[in-house]
Amino acid sequence: MERNRRHVNESELNNLVRRNIETLIAVREKVERRKTHQEMVADAITRFAGSMPFVYIHALLFGGWILVNMGIVPAIRAFDPFPFVMLAMIASVEAIFLSTFVLISQNRMQALADKRADLDLQINLLAEHEVTRLICLVDDIARHLGITNGQDATLDELKKDVRPEEVIAEIERVARDRSDT
């Protein structure tokens, strides 16, 4: 019987986990569909710039450029002699554009992370509220049954709802106090 109960609970848990995973994937797909053309281009460039083929292509291009312009490849006349001013300029302009594309992608990812953090906070606050209500309910049941064993001195504190604004204010106060010392 215990085994059947455990199997049912695992099955329900698996269904719950599966539903949550499917919801997360659906949300990610929705976010991907809402990306603008510019965001898709910036993400594609950033993805390619962060890949090994990008490194290999640049190693070949820059290596070939240097070999040609050092006169090591006699079939091609040098067009950017040492100190390779044109190569440095091209690399600088490329770096400017690549860093801009990376920043665009990071800004979008940060906005998404902020939304997820807000969702996490809301879920945590709801869970904390529910746990607080359960503590109150269990305490009322224990008092009704006359059970006083193991009364915790912090029980009254645990029965209070957390006020996020008070927690934030306390975090800021402690941080300020530490920075003053």
N, C-alpha and C positions, 0 to 999 in steps of 0.2 A: 504494500500500500504506500509506504514512504517513497519507494522507487517511482511509482506511478505519479504521485504528487510532485516529485521533483521533476519528472519528465514533462508534466503539464506546465509547471512553472518555467522550465527552460524553454519550452515551446512558445509560451506567452512572451517570455523575454526575447526570444529570437524574433518573434513577430514585431515586437515593439522596436527592437534594434533595427530590424529591416525597414520598418516604416520610417523611422528617424533618418536612416541612411538615404532612403528614397526621397524624403523631403529635402534633405541637404543637397542632394544631387539636382533635384528640380530647381531649387533656389539658385544654385551655381549656374545651371543652364539658362535660367531667366536672366541672370546678371550678364552672362556672355551674349545673349541675344540683344540686350539693351546697349551694348557698347557701340559707340559711334565709329564711323569709318576711320577717323583720325586715331582713335584709341586702338583699334585693331591693327593699324599700320604701326603705331608706336610699339605695341606689344610684340608684333612679329619681328620688328627690327631689334628690339631688346632681346627677344628670345634667340635670334640668330647671333647677335653680338656676344651673347653669353655662351656660345657653343664652341666646341673644338674645331669644327670646320672653319669658323671665323678666324681662329688662331692660325690654323694651317694656311689658309689663303693669305693672311697678312705676313706670315713667315716667308712664304714663297714670293709674294710681291715685293716686300721690303728687302728680302735677301737678294732677289733678282735685280732689283733697282741698284742696290749697293754694288753687286758684282759687275753689272754693266757699267756703272759710273766710276768704278775703280779701274776700268780697262781690262778686267779679267776675262770678259767675253769679247774677243776681238771682232766678231762679226757685226757687232752693234756699236755705233759711235756713242760716246759718252754725251749725255745731254744735261746732266746735273752733277758737275764735279764736286768733289769733297769741298766743303762740309755739308753737301746735300741740302741746300737751302729750300729747294722746291719740295723735296721729300718731307722736310720738317714742316713746311707750310701745309701741305696736304694732310699730314698726320694731325696737325693742330686743328685744322678745320673739321676733320673727321671726329676728333675727340670732342669738340664743341657740340656737334650734332648728336653724337652717341650719348653724351652725358645728358643732353636735353631729352632725348627719347627715354632714357632710363628714368629721369626725374618725372616725366609724364606718367610712365607706368607705375612708378612708386607712389605718386600722388593718388592715382586711382586705387591702388592696392591699399593705401593708408585709409582712404575714405571707406572702403569696404571693411577694413579691420575695425574702424571706429564704429561702424554699424553693428558688427559682430560683438564688439565689446559692450555696446549699449544693450543688445539682446541678452548677452550673458548677465549683465547687471540686473536687468529686469527679471530674468529667470531666477537668479540668486536671491533677489529681494522677495519674490513670490514664495520660493522654497523656504526662506527664513521665516516669513510670515506664517506659512503653514506649519512649520516646526514649532513656532511659538504657540500657535493655537493648540497643537497636539500636547505640548508640555502642560498648558493650562488644563486641558481636558484630562490628562492622566493624573495631574495633581488633584483635580476635583474628584475624580474617581477614587483615588487613594484616600482622600479625606473622608469621602462618603463611606468607604469600607473600613475606616478607622485604622488605616495603615500609616504609621508614622516612622517606620524603620527607614533609616538611611536618608533622612531629610537633609538636603544639601543646602548649605548657607547661600549658595549662589542661585537657588531656584527662583527667588523673587526677581532677580536680575534677568534670568533666562526667560521669564514670562513677559518681559517688556519687548515691544516691537522695536526693531532697529530703525533709527531715523538716519537715512543716508547723509542728509545735510549736516547732522551732528558728527557723524563719523568723519566726513571730509574736513569739517572744521577742526576736529581733534588731530587729524593727520597733519593738517597745515600748521597747527599750533606746535605740535611736537617737532616738526621739521624746522620751524622758525626758531624754537628754543635751542635746537641742536646747532643751528647755523650761527646763533648768537654767542655760543660758548667757544 
